[in-house]
Amino acid sequence: MGFCSKCGRELADGDVYCPKCGAPNALLPSGGKPYLNVLAIVGMALSASGASPLAGLIVSVLAYKKAVAAEFRYPLKGLAKAGIISGAVATGIVALILLLYAAQLLLFPLIWGSIYVLSQYS
Ligand SMILES: [Zn+2]
């Protein structure tokens, strides 16, 4: 709880900006919010683009954890959450593709090898 340093209006605990004049709430740690926004956006971009879903997942989790720790209404908390979900999904898909690829590499010579061996005896 505090008051706006510009217009004197009473501010709620979670107010990042004064609801009357729009001045930033001086009681909140300065610089924390833009930094968190960048983290959330970078995390979401990495996750959604598929460029590096695992990195996106890590960055999004970091952004979300920091947003929760900051204890103020954080507008991009939802974006961080979305980044976590899409990062997790994309990481899962990439892991599945890699797993299938590895299985295919392993099984392919096995299948064709056995077909070849069988054809030799028929
Ligand atoms: Zn104000």
Backbone and ligand atoms as CSV (ligand in chain L), in Angstrom:
chain,resi,resn,atom,element,x,y,z
A,1,MET,N,N,0.847,-1.208,0.000
A,1,MET,CA,C,0.000,0.000,0.000
A,1,MET,C,C,0.876,1.250,0.000
A,2,GLY,N,N,0.496,2.223,-0.813
A,2,GLY,CA,C,1.264,3.468,-0.857
A,2,GLY,C,C,0.493,4.529,-1.612
A,3,PHE,N,N,1.163,5.611,-1.861
A,3,PHE,CA,C,0.515,6.705,-2.590
A,3,PHE,C,C,1.346,7.084,-3.805
A,4,CYS,N,N,0.647,7.537,-4.846
A,4,CYS,CA,C,1.330,7.950,-6.065
A,4,CYS,C,C,2.230,9.140,-5.760
A,5,SER,N,N,3.482,9.048,-6.234
A,5,SER,CA,C,4.443,10.124,-5.966
A,5,SER,C,C,4.124,11.373,-6.802
A,6,LYS,N,N,3.291,11.213,-7.815
A,6,LYS,CA,C,3.001,12.345,-8.704
A,6,LYS,C,C,1.698,13.058,-8.316
A,7,CYS,N,N,0.611,12.248,-8.174
A,7,CYS,CA,C,-0.685,12.884,-7.928
A,7,CYS,C,C,-1.229,12.610,-6.519
A,8,GLY,N,N,-0.602,11.710,-5.787
A,8,GLY,CA,C,-0.992,11.466,-4.406
A,8,GLY,C,C,-2.134,10.479,-4.220
A,9,ARG,N,N,-2.620,9.882,-5.275
A,9,ARG,CA,C,-3.705,8.928,-5.171
A,9,ARG,C,C,-3.226,7.655,-4.464
A,10,GLU,N,N,-4.123,7.054,-3.708
A,10,GLU,CA,C,-3.766,5.821,-3.014
A,10,GLU,C,C,-3.622,4.691,-4.037
A,11,LEU,N,N,-2.576,3.900,-3.870
A,11,LEU,CA,C,-2.324,2.802,-4.805
A,11,LEU,C,C,-2.565,1.462,-4.125
A,12,ALA,N,N,-3.092,0.531,-4.893
A,12,ALA,CA,C,-3.253,-0.832,-4.384
A,12,ALA,C,C,-1.902,-1.531,-4.420
A,13,ASP,N,N,-1.789,-2.615,-3.676
A,13,ASP,CA,C,-0.513,-3.344,-3.570
A,13,ASP,C,C,0.068,-3.749,-4.916
A,14,GLY,N,N,-0.806,-4.182,-5.811
A,14,GLY,CA,C,-0.314,-4.721,-7.076
A,14,GLY,C,C,-0.174,-3.716,-8.195
A,15,ASP,N,N,-0.508,-2.459,-7.955
A,15,ASP,CA,C,-0.495,-1.472,-9.039
A,15,ASP,C,C,0.921,-1.184,-9.528
A,16,VAL,N,N,1.115,-1.448,-10.810
A,16,VAL,CA,C,2.404,-1.139,-11.421
A,16,VAL,C,C,2.408,0.343,-11.804
A,17,TYR,N,N,1.243,0.828,-12.262
A,17,TYR,CA,C,1.093,2.235,-12.628
A,17,TYR,C,C,-0.068,2.829,-11.836
A,18,CYS,N,N,-0.003,4.118,-11.612
A,18,CYS,CA,C,-1.088,4.825,-10.943
A,18,CYS,C,C,-2.327,4.787,-11.836
A,19,PRO,N,N,-3.482,4.341,-11.285
A,19,PRO,CA,C,-4.692,4.244,-12.112
A,19,PRO,C,C,-5.244,5.618,-12.502
A,20,LYS,N,N,-4.829,6.663,-11.789
A,20,LYS,CA,C,-5.351,8.012,-12.084
A,20,LYS,C,C,-4.487,8.736,-13.108
A,21,CYS,N,N,-3.185,8.823,-12.845
A,21,CYS,CA,C,-2.329,9.621,-13.734
A,21,CYS,C,C,-1.373,8.776,-14.572
A,22,GLY,N,N,-1.254,7.499,-14.272
A,22,GLY,CA,C,-0.413,6.628,-15.099
A,22,GLY,C,C,1.063,6.647,-14.741
A,23,ALA,N,N,1.421,7.355,-13.662
A,23,ALA,CA,C,2.831,7.385,-13.261
A,23,ALA,C,C,3.231,6.019,-12.712
A,24,PRO,N,N,4.479,5.576,-12.963
A,24,PRO,CA,C,4.902,4.274,-12.433
A,24,PRO,C,C,4.895,4.286,-10.912
A,25,ASN,N,N,4.495,3.179,-10.314
A,25,ASN,CA,C,4.486,3.062,-8.858
A,25,ASN,C,C,5.928,3.017,-8.366
A,26,ALA,N,N,6.339,4.063,-7.670
A,26,ALA,CA,C,7.728,4.203,-7.233
A,26,ALA,C,C,8.110,3.164,-6.182
A,27,LEU,N,N,7.101,2.551,-5.546
A,27,LEU,CA,C,7.382,1.574,-4.490
A,27,LEU,C,C,7.825,0.226,-5.044
A,28,LEU,N,N,7.530,0.001,-6.325
A,28,LEU,CA,C,7.928,-1.266,-6.926
A,28,LEU,C,C,9.394,-1.192,-7.343
A,29,PRO,N,N,10.081,-2.317,-7.303
A,29,PRO,CA,C,11.488,-2.301,-7.713
A,29,PRO,C,C,11.600,-1.840,-9.162
A,30,SER,N,N,12.361,-0.803,-9.393
A,30,SER,CA,C,12.466,-0.241,-10.736
A,30,SER,C,C,13.287,-1.162,-11.632
A,31,GLY,N,N,12.893,-1.230,-12.861
A,31,GLY,CA,C,13.624,-2.031,-13.834
A,31,GLY,C,C,13.223,-3.481,-13.837
A,32,GLY,N,N,12.523,-3.934,-12.804
A,32,GLY,CA,C,12.147,-5.337,-12.724
A,32,GLY,C,C,11.168,-5.743,-13.798
A,33,LYS,N,N,10.192,-4.891,-14.049
A,33,LYS,CA,C,9.127,-5.235,-14.972
A,33,LYS,C,C,9.591,-5.349,-16.427
A,34,PRO,N,N,10.307,-4.339,-16.968
A,34,PRO,CA,C,10.764,-4.478,-18.355
A,34,PRO,C,C,11.630,-5.726,-18.550
A,35,TYR,N,N,12.430,-6.010,-17.549
A,35,TYR,CA,C,13.316,-7.177,-17.617
A,35,TYR,C,C,12.490,-8.467,-17.697
A,36,LEU,N,N,11.433,-8.525,-16.879
A,36,LEU,CA,C,10.566,-9.705,-16.883
A,36,LEU,C,C,9.827,-9.829,-18.213
A,37,ASN,N,N,9.378,-8.675,-18.749
A,37,ASN,CA,C,8.661,-8.688,-20.025
A,37,ASN,C,C,9.543,-9.252,-21.131
A,38,VAL,N,N,10.798,-8.807,-21.145
A,38,VAL,CA,C,11.735,-9.280,-22.165
A,38,VAL,C,C,11.919,-10.789,-22.019
A,39,LEU,N,N,12.075,-11.243,-20.778
A,39,LEU,CA,C,12.241,-12.680,-20.514
A,39,LEU,C,C,11.042,-13.474,-21.036
A,40,ALA,N,N,9.824,-12.973,-20.716
A,40,ALA,CA,C,8.610,-13.677,-21.128
A,40,ALA,C,C,8.482,-13.706,-22.644
A,41,ILE,N,N,8.784,-12.566,-23.297
A,41,ILE,CA,C,8.652,-12.482,-24.759
A,41,ILE,C,C,9.694,-13.372,-25.438
A,42,VAL,N,N,10.928,-13.308,-24.953
A,42,VAL,CA,C,11.999,-14.135,-25.536
A,42,VAL,C,C,11.663,-15.622,-25.362
A,43,GLY,N,N,11.174,-15.972,-24.170
A,43,GLY,CA,C,10.807,-17.362,-23.903
A,43,GLY,C,C,9.716,-17.840,-24.835
A,44,MET,N,N,8.684,-16.985,-24.997
A,44,MET,CA,C,7.558,-17.330,-25.865
A,44,MET,C,C,8.021,-17.442,-27.313
A,45,ALA,N,N,8.873,-16.508,-27.759
A,45,ALA,CA,C,9.355,-16.498,-29.146
A,45,ALA,C,C,10.168,-17.755,-29.428
A,46,LEU,N,N,11.027,-18.115,-28.505
A,46,LEU,CA,C,11.860,-19.315,-28.676
A,46,LEU,C,C,10.988,-20.572,-28.714
A,47,SER,N,N,9.986,-20.610,-27.834
A,47,SER,CA,C,9.106,-21.775,-27.754
A,47,SER,C,C,8.241,-21.898,-28.990
A,48,ALA,N,N,7.575,-20.791,-29.359
A,48,ALA,CA,C,6.588,-20.820,-30.434
A,48,ALA,C,C,7.236,-20.978,-31.803
A,49,SER,N,N,8.407,-20.370,-32.007
A,49,SER,CA,C,9.045,-20.438,-33.322
A,49,SER,C,C,9.637,-21.823,-33.562
A,50,GLY,N,N,9.850,-22.564,-32.493
A,50,GLY,CA,C,10.449,-23.882,-32.642
A,50,GLY,C,C,11.952,-23.811,-32.848
A,51,ALA,N,N,12.502,-22.587,-32.756
A,51,ALA,CA,C,13.947,-22.408,-32.948
A,51,ALA,C,C,14.708,-23.181,-31.884
A,52,SER,N,N,14.294,-23.006,-30.651
A,52,SER,CA,C,14.934,-23.725,-29.556
A,52,SER,C,C,13.929,-23.881,-28.431
A,53,PRO,N,N,12.998,-24.839,-28.592
A,53,PRO,CA,C,11.919,-24.979,-27.610
A,53,PRO,C,C,12.403,-25.237,-26.197
A,54,LEU,N,N,13.506,-25.958,-26.056
A,54,LEU,CA,C,14.004,-26.264,-24.712
A,54,LEU,C,C,14.507,-24.987,-24.044
A,55,ALA,N,N,15.226,-24.149,-24.803
A,55,ALA,CA,C,15.693,-22.859,-24.292
A,55,ALA,C,C,14.496,-21.972,-23.970
A,56,GLY,N,N,13.473,-22.010,-24.834
A,56,GLY,CA,C,12.256,-21.234,-24.619
A,56,GLY,C,C,11.553,-21.655,-23.350
A,57,LEU,N,N,11.520,-22.949,-23.134
A,57,LEU,CA,C,10.890,-23.504,-21.931
A,57,LEU,C,C,11.619,-23.014,-20.679
A,58,ILE,N,N,12.935,-23.062,-20.703
A,58,ILE,CA,C,13.745,-22.644,-19.553
A,58,ILE,C,C,13.552,-21.150,-19.283
A,59,VAL,N,N,13.610,-20.351,-20.356
A,59,VAL,CA,C,13.467,-18.888,-20.208
A,59,VAL,C,C,12.071,-18.547,-19.689
A,60,SER,N,N,11.033,-19.251,-20.200
A,60,SER,CA,C,9.654,-18.992,-19.776
A,60,SER,C,C,9.448,-19.347,-18.307
A,61,VAL,N,N,10.021,-20.465,-17.893
A,61,VAL,CA,C,9.912,-20.881,-16.489
A,61,VAL,C,C,10.573,-19.832,-15.602
A,62,LEU,N,N,11.735,-19.342,-16.040
A,62,LEU,CA,C,12.480,-18.311,-15.321
A,62,LEU,C,C,11.636,-17.043,-15.194
A,63,ALA,N,N,11.020,-16.623,-16.304
A,63,ALA,CA,C,10.202,-15.409,-16.325
A,63,ALA,C,C,9.011,-15.562,-15.380
A,64,TYR,N,N,8.395,-16.737,-15.401
A,64,TYR,CA,C,7.219,-16.986,-14.574
A,64,TYR,C,C,7.587,-16.999,-13.089
A,65,LYS,N,N,8.695,-17.670,-12.780
A,65,LYS,CA,C,9.152,-17.745,-11.394
A,65,LYS,C,C,9.467,-16.358,-10.852
A,66,LYS,N,N,10.123,-15.544,-11.669
A,66,LYS,CA,C,10.501,-14.192,-11.251
A,66,LYS,C,C,9.268,-13.314,-11.107
A,67,ALA,N,N,8.280,-13.536,-11.981
A,67,ALA,CA,C,7.036,-12.765,-11.919
A,67,ALA,C,C,6.287,-13.090,-10.631
A,68,VAL,N,N,6.279,-14.353,-10.260
A,68,VAL,CA,C,5.604,-14.775,-9.026
A,68,VAL,C,C,6.347,-14.208,-7.819
A,69,ALA,N,N,7.675,-14.249,-7.869
A,69,ALA,CA,C,8.497,-13.757,-6.768
A,69,ALA,C,C,8.364,-12.242,-6.607
A,70,ALA,N,N,8.106,-11.547,-7.707
A,70,ALA,CA,C,8.022,-10.074,-7.678
A,70,ALA,C,C,6.785,-9.599,-6.912
A,71,GLU,N,N,5.780,-10.482,-6.790
A,71,GLU,CA,C,4.589,-10.217,-5.987
A,71,GLU,C,C,3.799,-8.981,-6.412
A,72,PHE,N,N,3.866,-8.607,-7.664
A,72,PHE,CA,C,2.962,-7.559,-8.106
A,72,PHE,C,C,2.259,-8.001,-9.375
A,73,ARG,N,N,1.167,-7.322,-9.687
A,73,ARG,CA,C,0.381,-7.692,-10.861
A,73,ARG,C,C,1.270,-7.575,-12.088
A,74,TYR,N,N,1.529,-8.675,-12.702
A,74,TYR,CA,C,2.489,-8.742,-13.778
A,74,TYR,C,C,1.744,-9.062,-15.067
A,75,PRO,N,N,1.635,-8.074,-15.963
A,75,PRO,CA,C,0.770,-8.240,-17.139
A,75,PRO,C,C,1.171,-9.394,-18.052
A,76,LEU,N,N,2.441,-9.733,-18.074
A,76,LEU,CA,C,2.860,-10.765,-19.019
A,76,LEU,C,C,3.072,-12.122,-18.348
A,77,LYS,N,N,2.491,-12.283,-17.160
A,77,LYS,CA,C,2.584,-13.571,-16.476
A,77,LYS,C,C,1.930,-14.648,-17.333
A,78,GLY,N,N,0.808,-14.282,-17.979
A,78,GLY,CA,C,0.099,-15.203,-18.870
A,78,GLY,C,C,0.955,-15.618,-20.043
A,79,LEU,N,N,1.716,-14.657,-20.567
A,79,LEU,CA,C,2.589,-14.949,-21.708
A,79,LEU,C,C,3.689,-15.916,-21.287
A,80,ALA,N,N,4.228,-15.695,-20.092
A,80,ALA,CA,C,5.256,-16.598,-19.569
A,80,ALA,C,C,4.694,-18.006,-19.427
A,81,LYS,N,N,3.433,-18.068,-18.958
A,81,LYS,CA,C,2.759,-19.358,-18.786
A,81,LYS,C,C,2.570,-20.029,-20.146
A,82,ALA,N,N,2.129,-19.245,-21.135
A,82,ALA,CA,C,1.947,-19.763,-22.490
A,82,ALA,C,C,3.279,-20.247,-23.061
A,83,GLY,N,N,4.340,-19.507,-22.742
A,83,GLY,CA,C,5.680,-19.896,-23.199
A,83,GLY,C,C,6.106,-21.224,-22.603
A,84,ILE,N,N,5.733,-21.433,-21.336
A,84,ILE,CA,C,6.063,-22.698,-20.659
A,84,ILE,C,C,5.324,-23.848,-21.350
A,85,ILE,N,N,4.021,-23.626,-21.618
A,85,ILE,CA,C,3.213,-24.682,-22.222
A,85,ILE,C,C,3.703,-25.002,-23.636
A,86,SER,N,N,3.858,-23.967,-24.472
A,86,SER,CA,C,4.279,-24.225,-25.849
A,86,SER,C,C,5.705,-24.756,-25.889
A,87,GLY,N,N,6.540,-24.287,-24.960
A,87,GLY,CA,C,7.908,-24.800,-24.890
A,87,GLY,C,C,7.930,-26.270,-24.528
A,88,ALA,N,N,7.071,-26.641,-23.575
A,88,ALA,CA,C,7.000,-28.036,-23.142
A,88,ALA,C,C,6.472,-28.919,-24.266
A,89,VAL,N,N,5.432,-28.429,-24.961
A,89,VAL,CA,C,4.843,-29.192,-26.068
A,89,VAL,C,C,5.861,-29.354,-27.197
A,90,ALA,N,N,6.511,-28.243,-27.568
A,90,ALA,CA,C,7.485,-28.276,-28.661
A,90,ALA,C,C,8.672,-29.164,-28.305
A,91,THR,N,N,9.111,-29.092,-27.054
A,91,THR,CA,C,10.217,-29.940,-26.610
A,91,THR,C,C,9.806,-31.410,-26.680
A,92,GLY,N,N,8.580,-31.683,-26.286
A,92,GLY,CA,C,8.058,-33.043,-26.352
A,92,GLY,C,C,8.017,-33.561,-27.774
A,93,ILE,N,N,7.558,-32.707,-28.712
A,93,ILE,CA,C,7.475,-33.104,-30.117
A,93,ILE,C,C,8.868,-33.371,-30.679
A,94,VAL,N,N,9.810,-32.455,-30.384
A,94,VAL,CA,C,11.182,-32.617,-30.876
A,94,VAL,C,C,11.786,-33.905,-30.307
A,95,ALA,N,N,11.548,-34.149,-29.020
A,95,ALA,CA,C,12.079,-35.352,-28.376
A,95,ALA,C,C,11.489,-36.606,-29.020
A,96,LEU,N,N,10.194,-36.543,-29.351
A,96,LEU,CA,C,9.507,-37.679,-29.975
A,96,LEU,C,C,10.077,-37.949,-31.363
A,97,ILE,N,N,10.294,-36.861,-32.145
A,97,ILE,CA,C,10.854,-36.995,-33.489
A,97,ILE,C,C,12.251,-37.609,-33.411
A,98,LEU,N,N,13.066,-37.107,-32.473
A,98,LEU,CA,C,14.426,-37.625,-32.302
A,98,LEU,C,C,14.399,-39.098,-31.912
A,99,LEU,N,N,13.427,-39.430,-31.044
A,99,LEU,CA,C,13.296,-40.810,-30.582
A,99,LEU,C,C,12.905,-41.730,-31.736
A,100,LEU,N,N,11.920,-41.256,-32.552
A,100,LEU,CA,C,11.468,-42.034,-33.707
A,100,LEU,C,C,12.598,-42.187,-34.721
A,101,TYR,N,N,13.351,-41.104,-34.898
A,101,TYR,CA,C,14.471,-41.120,-35.836
A,101,TYR,C,C,15.516,-42.126,-35.387
A,102,ALA,N,N,15.828,-42.110,-34.089
A,102,ALA,CA,C,16.813,-43.035,-33.532
A,102,ALA,C,C,16.320,-44.474,-33.666
A,103,ALA,N,N,15.014,-44.667,-33.397
A,103,ALA,CA,C,14.419,-46.002,-33.486
A,103,ALA,C,C,14.457,-46.491,-34.938
A,104,GLN,N,N,14.170,-45.581,-35.848
A,104,GLN,CA,C,14.173,-45.891,-37.276
A,104,GLN,C,C,15.570,-46.278,-37.729
A,105,LEU,N,N,16.567,-45.529,-37.276
A,105,LEU,CA,C,17.962,-45.815,-37.627
A,105,LEU,C,C,18.359,-47.204,-37.138
A,106,LEU,N,N,17.848,-47.548,-35.955
A,106,LEU,CA,C,18.190,-48.822,-35.346
A,106,LEU,C,C,17.444,-49.976,-35.998
A,107,LEU,N,N,16.128,-49.711,-36.272
A,107,LEU,CA,C,15.274,-50.778,-36.776
A,107,LEU,C,C,15.438,-51.025,-38.262
A,108,PHE,N,N,15.747,-49.975,-39.013
A,108,PHE,CA,C,15.815,-50.078,-40.464
A,108,PHE,C,C,16.782,-51.170,-40.930
A,109,PRO,N,N,18.040,-51.131,-40.489
A,109,PRO,CA,C,18.966,-52.195,-40.926
A,109,PRO,C,C,18.554,-53.556,-40.402
A,110,LEU,N,N,17.906,-53.548,-39.240
A,110,LEU,CA,C,17.476,-54.812,-38.627
A,110,LEU,C,C,16.418,-55.479,-39.481
A,111,ILE,N,N,15.408,-54.666,-39.911
A,111,ILE,CA,C,14.311,-55.192,-40.725
A,111,ILE,C,C,14.831,-55.639,-42.094
A,112,TRP,N,N,15.553,-54.723,-42.756
A,112,TRP,CA,C,16.047,-55.042,-44.100
A,112,TRP,C,C,17.093,-56.141,-44.051
A,113,GLY,N,N,17.868,-56.155,-42.962
A,113,GLY,CA,C,18.865,-57.206,-42.781
A,113,GLY,C,C,18.203,-58.559,-42.678
A,114,SER,N,N,17.136,-58.631,-41.905
A,114,SER,CA,C,16.455,-59.915,-41.730
A,114,SER,C,C,15.730,-60.323,-43.006
A,115,ILE,N,N,15.183,-59.340,-43.747
A,115,ILE,CA,C,14.530,-59.663,-45.035
A,115,ILE,C,C,15.582,-60.247,-46.001
A,116,TYR,N,N,16.748,-59.626,-45.997
A,116,TYR,CA,C,17.836,-60.100,-46.870
A,116,TYR,C,C,18.254,-61.516,-46.501
A,117,VAL,N,N,18.416,-61.720,-45.205
A,117,VAL,CA,C,18.837,-63.051,-44.718
A,117,VAL,C,C,17.790,-64.096,-45.088
A,118,LEU,N,N,16.492,-63.748,-44.872
A,118,LEU,CA,C,15.405,-64.673,-45.176
A,118,LEU,C,C,15.354,-64.980,-46.674
A,119,SER,N,N,15.594,-63.958,-47.504
A,119,SER,CA,C,15.524,-64.144,-48.963
A,119,SER,C,C,16.640,-65.067,-49.442
A,120,GLN,N,N,17.723,-65.094,-48.715
A,120,GLN,CA,C,18.842,-65.938,-49.103
A,120,GLN,C,C,18.519,-67.426,-48.906
A,121,TYR,N,N,17.594,-67.691,-47.986
A,121,TYR,CA,C,17.309,-69.086,-47.653
A,121,TYR,C,C,16.029,-69.596,-48.291
A,122,SER,N,N,15.341,-68.710,-49.047
A,122,SER,CA,C,14.079,-69.164,-49.619
A,122,SER,C,C,14.262,-69.621,-51.065
L,1,ZN,ZN,ZN,-0.861,9.292,-9.886
